[in-house]
Each structure stands twice: as C-alpha cells, then as structure tokens.
Amino acid sequence: MEEFNKAKNLIERYKNILVFPSPELQGDSLGSALALFYTLKKLGKNVNVKIDDVPEKFKFLTNYCQAPAGDFVISVNTEGKEISQMRYEKNGNTLKIYLALDKGRVKNEDISFAPFPGPELFSPQPDLLISVGAQDLENIPQTFWGLPILNIDNQLQNENFGEVNLIEMTSSLAEIATNLIRLIAGDDSLDKEIATCLLTGVIWSSQNFRNPKTRPKTFETSAFLIDKGANHQEII
C-alpha cells in the first residue's frame, strides 16, 4: 500500500501527464492505459495517451481517436484562460478561427497542431510519464527519459526504472490500475467507460478467466467492475 500512496502523491504533484502503454498494445496494457487516461481527465489533469494506432478489435474502448487518418488537430492550452466563444471563417483558401476570451490571453507557445490521430500531439508538454506494461526504459522514447516516471508493471524482468514502481507479478495490469484509480479518484469515479476498459484488461490477461492461475481476487475485481457498468458481453 505504501507504493500506491507514493503513486497517488506523484500524480497529485503534476498537472500535465502522459500515459504510455506498452508498444504491443495488448488488451491488458491498452485497457489499463485508457482507464487511467479517462480517470485523470475527470480529475482535471492535462492528460494524453501515446497510442499510434488502436488495433481494430479494441476500438470500442475509445472515442478520442476515432478520427479518420488525415484529420488535423489544433490544440490550445487554456490554463489561466476562459474562452467564452469560438467561431471560424472560411474565405477562399484561408481558414480563420476566432476565440473570444473572458480571461487571460493566448500566446504563440499556447498553440500546437498535429495530424490526428498521431503520436506528436502532446500539448502542453508532459511533466509526468505513467508507463503501463513497459519493462525498461528501452521501451520508452528517449524524448521522455528525463521525466519523473510512475512505472506500472507485472513482470519479474521489470527494471524498476520509475520514481515510483507499482510492480505486482500476481496481478494483471488492469487490477493494479483499478486499485490505483480507486485510491486517487474514489469508487464513484468508475463509470461504464472506465470500468469496461479495466475489465477488458482483466479478461484479456486471464484468458476470459480460463487461465488456471486466475486468483479469487481477480473474480472480485471483475464483479466490482461489472457492478460499475462494465459490459462483459461487449468485451467478449
């Protein structure tokens, strides 16, 4: 429990957070990363998740990266600002976007743009990385090596490279993430979307509970997530 409290304190300390699932984007890592993404959004964090392309079978988990390839995003950092109105004007080959501010002003460094979906859209730049399922720093782009890292994993080979390391070899990543979310945001924060992401991880990791190593605690976690609205049949 001590490491979970350290993880909670680390998350509370930073505003701009990047969640990084393992590059393989397997069900446990992806579901856990998305659940953390949605939870941190609810907590008012500036949070992104680094996913280059969601595998087709997992696209039901997310609404944020359904844009077709070729779409484009303009991102504005609104910290310290209040935007009351937005409109756009298209004149020939020119598109202008107008923002009406009740508070603050937008500077050049507050604006970023990138293809969407895509790995380069991190605005503002993260000051905390949450790694989900990576065993060492080699699984993380060197761009982010200087950041404080919350390292979540369940593999014996994990090199404990984080400032805080949540390593539980007898749990799925989704079970670890469930316990962390309940600690940092409370049980009421788990809505259908978050619970479905987490249950996807549990089901993928336990092979739909057919793995003989599945523990009683896994069934308890699954029952809790279903009670929170996770759609077991949709996942299957």
N, C-alpha and C positions, 0 to 999 in steps of 0.2 A: 504493500500500500504506500510505502514511502516514495517509491519511484513514480507512482501515479500522482501523488501530491506535488512532486517536483515538476512533473509534466504539466499539471494544472497551473502552477505558478509561472512556468515558462510561457505558456500560451497567454496568460493574463498580462504578461510583461510586454508583449509585442502586438502591434496593430496590423502590420502588413505580412501576410503569411502565404507561403506556397506549399501546397500538399503535393507530394511526389510519390506516386505508386511505382511498384517495380516495373521495369520496362516491358516485361512479358504481358502485362495487363491481364493476368488471370483473375478469375472471379473473386477470390478472397481479397487480393490486393486492391483491385479496382473498386469493388463494393465498399470496402473499408475507407478508401481514399475519398470516394464520393460522399459517403455518410459524414465524414469529417468536414468536407467542403461545405455541405448544406448546413451542418451544425454551426460552424464558425461564421457563416453568413448570418444565421439567426442571432448570433452573439454580437453582431455589428462589426466584425473584422473585415478588413480589405483582404479577401482571400481568393486565390486562384488555384487551380489544379492542373498539373502539367500532364496532359494526355494528348498525344499527337493524333490519334485516331481511335475512336472507341470501336472495338470489334462488334460486328453486326448483332451477334446474339446477346450483347449486353446493352444495346442502345435503349432498351426500355427503361433503364435505370436513370436516364438523364434527359433533361430538357434543354440544358445550356449549350450543348454542342451539336444540335441538330441542323445547324445552318449548312446549306449545300457548299461544296468546295467552290472557291472563288469569291465567296462573300467577304466583306471587309468591315472592320470594326474601328470606330473612333472612340477612344476612351478618355474620359475627363476625370481627374482627381478632384472630388468635391469636398475634401476635408476643409473645414473652416469656411465653407461657402454654402449659400442657399439659392438654388435655382428654382425660380417660380414658373418660368415658361420656356418652351423650346419650339422653334419653328424652322422650316427650311424653305429655300427658294431655289428653283432650278431655272436658269436662264441660258439657253443655248447649251454650250459645253461647260458651263460653270454651275457648281452646286454650292450654295452658301447655307450654313447652319447658324442660327441665331439663338443665343442663350440669354435670358433675362435673369439677372442676379439681384436678389434682395439683400444679400450679404456677401462680402468678400469680392475678390476679383480673380479671374483666370489668367495665369501666366503661361508662357510657351512651354515651360517644363511640366505643366499640369496635363498636357495633351500628348497622347500617344496613339498610334494607329498601326494596324497589322492585319494580314489575311486572317480569316476566321472559318473554321477552327484552325488553330496553329499554335506552335509551342512558344512563340515570341511575345505573346500578349501578357505581360506582367507589369501592370501599372496600378499603383506605384510599385517601385522595385521592392521585393520582399526583404524583410529583416529577420524572418524566421522560416526555416525549412522543416516540414514534417515529412519524414521518409517512411513509407509504408511498404515493407517487404524487401528492402534492399539489404544485402549482407555486408557491403563495404562501400567505401567512397567511390570505388571504380564504377559503381552502378549509377552514380550521380554526376551530371555535367560539372566540369571544373569551375564553371561560372559561379556555382553556388557553394563551393567548398569553404569560403570564408564566413558563411552564415552560421549562427547557432543552429543546431540540429536536434530535433526530437526524433529519435530513432525507434521505430516500432517494428518488431520482427518476431518470428517464432522459430528461427533456425539456429542450431548449435554452432554453425560456422560464422554467425554474426560477429563482427569485429568491434562491437560496442564503440562506434565512432561518433556517437552523439554527445551533446552536452547532457542530455537525459536519455537513458536507454530503457525502453519498455520491452523486455525480451521474455517471452513465456513460451517455452518449447512444447508445452502440452495443450496450448490453446490455438485456435485459429486467429488470424489477424482480426477478423470481424468480432470475435469475442473480446479481444483486447480493446478494440475500438469502441465496442459497446460499453465496456466498463469505464473507459476514459470519458465518453460522451455523457454518461450518467453522472459522472463526477463533476465535469466542468459546466454542464448545462442543465442537469436535473432530468428526471424521468419524463417530465411533461414536454421536454423539447423533442422527444422522439415522435415525429409524425409518420404518416404512411410512407412517404418518400424515403426518409432516413431509415426507418425500420426495414423496408424492402431491400435497400442497398446492403444493410448489415446481414439480413437473413440470406441474401444471395451468397455472401461470403461464407457463411456458416454451411450452407447446403453444398456449395462447390468444394469446400475443404473436407467435409465429412462424406462426400460422395452420396448426398441425399440420405445421410445417416446410415449408410450401408457399410461404412468403414468400421471394422471390428474394434478399432482404437477409439471410437467415439465415446466420450465420457458422459456421465449423467448430467454434469454441469452444462454440456452443450445442449441437451434437450431442454434444460431450464431456461437457458438464454433464448433458444428458439421459441419457446412458449411465450416468453416475455415479449419478444419482437412481434409475434403474431397477434398478441393482445394489443399491441400498439398500432396494428393495422397492416403489418407486412403481409403481402399477398403471396402465399406459398404456391398456389396453383399457377399464378402468372410466372413465377420464377421457374417452375418445372417446365 
